[in-house]
Amino acid sequence: MEFSSSTLGQLLKEMGKVGRQLAEIGATEGAAGNISICIRQPLDITQFFSEARMITLPTPVPDLVGANLIVTGSGRRLREIADSPEANLACIVVLEGGTQGMMFTSPQAQFKRVTSEFNSHLAIHQDQMRLRPIQFHAVIHAQPKYLTFLSHLPKYQDKKYIDTHLLRWQAETIINLPEGLGVLPFILPGSNHLMIETMLSMREHQVVLWSQHGIIVRADESILHALDLVEYLETAAHYEFLNLYTGEIGSGIPAEELRAIAEIWNVRQKVF
């Protein structure tokens, strides 16, 4: 697929939709959360982002040379992207060598640097686009209230436990997340440690739980598909919360039924 300047406008519109919906479901309070997309084809970005300056990238990405990354600015509210993408987003073109980039912003930009968790986004994009022949990749970090609350409870920091307890509530969840969640303990936000552990976990998972922090999600279909995964899991976490609140009177869809659902849809699930 060839991307054009009109496609760039559509991508910015989709990022705005994602930011607004994350706010609607309570997954990005204040300036929490961040979004990025990576596109291998060159883009005509000057109609949106006319000012340029060189930056050092937080981690080397030699496999992304020439790629464009559209990413949220530090301290920006995701719900405001739709109203003014130029004020809230930057486009970074990865330069030869993969250690520096040209950051393009608008005169309307309301930030000086991109999100502090850009290192994790960048490492995930680099790793996924190195391992697979994809031209587009999206990453969302959000803090959905029910998922984040559950991650404060020790038993939900265990992968097997959280997989079997969240993916039992709706058939759609096991279909869309047959590998379950990656689960990390609390690691200092924005740190290289978090970046490396997340990148490695995302080789096996589309969603990684950052315990006591939130989740990070990847997709190569579209940024809207990454949003879908957030919504599926947050809905499952809401059901789980309600079940805890009512004394765990529900048991969800039986494991044998979930296995049958996966078999019918030809999904190789790893949870039940």
C-alpha positions in Angstrom: 0.0 0.0 0.0 1.3 3.4 -1.0 0.7 6.2 1.5 -0.1 9.7 0.3 -0.6 13.1 1.9 -4.4 12.4 1.9 -3.6 9.1 3.7 -1.6 11.0 6.2 -4.7 13.1 6.9 -6.7 10.0 7.4 -4.1 8.5 9.8 -4.2 11.7 11.9 -8.0 11.5 11.9 -7.8 7.9 13.1 -5.3 8.8 15.9 -7.8 11.5 16.9 -10.6 8.9 17.1 -8.4 6.6 19.2 -7.5 9.4 21.6 -11.1 10.4 22.1 -12.4 6.9 22.6 -9.6 6.1 25.1 -10.8 9.1 27.1 -14.4 8.0 26.8 -13.7 4.6 28.4 -11.6 6.2 31.1 -8.2 4.9 29.9 -6.3 8.2 29.6 -7.0 10.6 32.4 -5.3 14.0 32.1 -2.1 13.6 30.0 -1.8 9.8 30.7 -1.3 7.5 27.8 0.5 7.8 24.4 0.1 6.7 20.8 2.5 6.2 17.9 2.4 4.7 14.4 5.3 3.7 12.2 5.1 3.8 8.4 7.8 2.6 6.1 6.8 4.6 3.0 7.8 8.3 2.7 5.1 10.8 3.5 4.6 14.4 2.4 4.2 15.8 5.9 4.9 19.5 5.3 1.2 20.4 5.0 0.8 19.4 8.7 4.3 19.7 10.2 6.5 22.4 8.7 9.2 23.0 11.3 12.1 20.6 11.6 15.0 19.9 14.0 17.4 17.0 14.5 17.0 14.8 17.5 18.9 11.8 19.0 16.6 8.8 19.2 16.3 7.1 22.6 17.3 3.8 21.2 19.1 2.8 17.9 16.6 1.6 15.2 18.8 0.7 12.2 15.9 -1.3 10.7 13.7 1.8 10.6 15.9 4.0 8.5 13.7 6.2 6.3 10.5 5.3 8.2 8.1 7.9 9.5 6.9 7.8 13.1 3.9 9.9 14.2 3.9 10.2 17.9 2.1 12.1 20.7 3.9 15.0 22.4 4.9 14.9 26.1 2.2 16.1 28.4 -0.5 16.2 25.8 -4.1 15.0 26.4 -5.0 12.2 24.0 -8.6 13.4 23.8 -7.4 16.7 22.2 -5.7 15.1 19.2 -9.0 15.0 17.2 -9.5 18.7 17.6 -5.9 19.7 16.8 -3.5 17.0 15.6 -0.9 19.6 14.8 -0.8 20.8 18.4 -0.4 17.3 19.9 1.6 15.2 17.4 5.1 15.1 15.8 6.4 13.2 12.9 9.9 11.8 13.2 11.8 10.5 10.1 14.6 8.1 11.0 17.9 9.1 9.5 20.7 7.0 8.1 22.4 5.0 10.8 19.2 4.8 12.9 20.5 6.8 15.9 19.1 10.2 14.9 15.9 11.5 13.5 14.4 14.6 11.9 11.5 15.7 14.1 8.8 17.7 12.2 6.3 19.7 14.2 3.7 22.4 13.6 4.0 26.0 14.7 0.9 25.1 16.7 2.7 22.4 18.7 2.1 22.6 22.4 5.1 20.5 23.5 8.9 20.5 23.2 9.6 16.8 23.1 7.6 13.6 22.4 6.3 11.2 25.1 8.8 10.0 27.7 7.8 6.4 26.8 8.9 6.9 23.2 11.8 4.6 23.8 9.4 1.6 24.4 7.3 2.6 21.3 10.4 2.8 19.2 11.9 -0.5 20.3 8.6 -2.3 19.7 8.3 -0.8 16.2 11.9 -1.7 15.4 11.6 -5.3 16.7 8.3 -6.0 15.0 9.2 -4.5 11.6 12.5 -6.3 11.7 10.9 -9.7 12.4 8.0 -9.4 9.9 7.6 -7.8 6.4 5.1 -5.2 7.5 4.8 -1.6 6.3 2.6 -0.2 9.1 2.7 -0.7 12.8 0.8 1.0 15.7 1.4 1.1 19.5 -0.9 2.4 22.2 -0.1 2.9 25.9 -3.2 3.4 28.0 -4.3 3.2 31.6 -7.8 1.6 31.6 -9.2 1.9 35.1 -10.4 -1.7 35.6 -7.4 -3.4 34.1 -5.0 -1.1 36.0 -6.9 -1.7 39.2 -6.7 -5.5 38.8 -3.0 -5.2 38.2 -2.6 -3.9 41.7 -3.9 -7.2 43.1 -1.0 -9.7 43.3 -2.9 -12.7 41.9 -3.6 -10.7 38.7 0.1 -10.2 38.2 0.4 -13.9 37.3 0.0 -14.5 33.6 -2.0 -17.8 33.9 -4.3 -16.4 36.4 -5.2 -13.2 34.6 -5.5 -14.9 31.3 -8.0 -17.5 32.5 -9.9 -15.0 34.5 -10.2 -12.2 31.9 -10.6 -14.2 28.8 -13.5 -16.3 30.1 -16.2 -13.6 29.9 -16.7 -13.1 26.2 -16.1 -15.2 23.1 -14.6 -12.2 21.2 -11.7 -11.9 23.7 -10.2 -15.4 23.1 -10.7 -14.9 19.3 -8.8 -11.6 19.3 -6.2 -12.4 22.0 -5.5 -16.2 21.6 -2.1 -15.8 23.2 -3.4 -14.0 26.2 -1.5 -11.1 27.9 2.1 -10.6 28.5 2.6 -9.6 32.1 5.4 -7.6 33.6 5.9 -6.5 37.2 6.0 -2.8 38.0 9.1 -1.3 36.3 10.0 2.3 36.4 8.0 4.1 33.6 10.2 5.4 30.8 13.2 3.3 31.8 15.4 1.2 29.5 14.5 -1.8 31.6 10.8 -1.4 30.8 11.6 -0.8 27.2 13.6 -4.1 26.8 11.2 -6.3 28.8 8.2 -4.9 26.9 9.9 -5.4 23.5 10.7 -9.0 24.4 7.2 -9.8 25.7 5.6 -8.3 22.6 7.3 -10.9 20.5 4.7 -13.3 21.9 1.8 -11.0 22.8 -0.2 -8.2 21.2 -0.9 -6.7 24.7 1.5 -6.4 27.6 0.2 -5.6 31.1 2.5 -3.1 32.9 1.5 -4.0 36.5 0.3 -1.1 38.6 0.7 1.2 35.5 -1.5 0.2 32.5 -1.2 -1.7 29.3 0.7 -1.4 26.0 -0.8 -2.7 22.8 0.5 -3.3 19.3 -1.2 -3.9 15.9 -0.2 -3.9 12.3 -3.8 -3.8 10.8 -4.5 -0.3 11.9 -4.4 2.0 15.0 -8.2 1.3 15.3 -7.5 -2.4 15.7 -5.1 -1.6 18.6 -7.9 0.4 20.1 -10.3 -2.6 19.7 -7.9 -4.8 21.8 -7.9 -2.2 24.6 -11.7 -2.2 24.6 -12.0 -6.0 24.6 -9.6 -6.3 27.6 -11.1 -3.4 29.5 -14.6 -4.8 29.1 -13.3 -8.2 30.3 -11.6 -6.5 33.3 -14.9 -4.7 34.1 -16.7 -8.1 34.1 -14.0 -9.5 36.4 -14.3 -6.5 38.7 -18.1 -6.9 38.9 -17.7 -10.6 39.7 -15.3 -9.8 42.5 -17.7 -7.1 43.8 -20.6 -9.6 43.9 -18.6 -12.3 45.7 -17.4 -14.2 42.6 -20.8 -15.8 41.9 -20.1 -16.1 38.1 -17.8 -18.5 36.4 -17.8 -17.2 32.8 -17.8 -19.3 29.7 -16.6 -22.9 30.5 -13.1 -23.7 29.2 -14.4 -26.5 27.0 -16.8 -24.0 25.3 -14.0 -21.5 24.8 -11.8 -24.3 23.2 -14.7 -25.2 20.9 -15.2 -21.5 19.9 -11.5 -21.2 19.1 -11.6 -24.5 17.1 -14.6 -23.3 15.1 -12.8 -20.0 14.2 -9.6 -21.9 13.5 -7.8 -19.9 16.3 -4.8 -21.5 17.9 -5.4 -20.2 21.5 -2.8 -20.8 24.3 -5.0 -20.0 27.3 -7.6 -22.7 27.9 
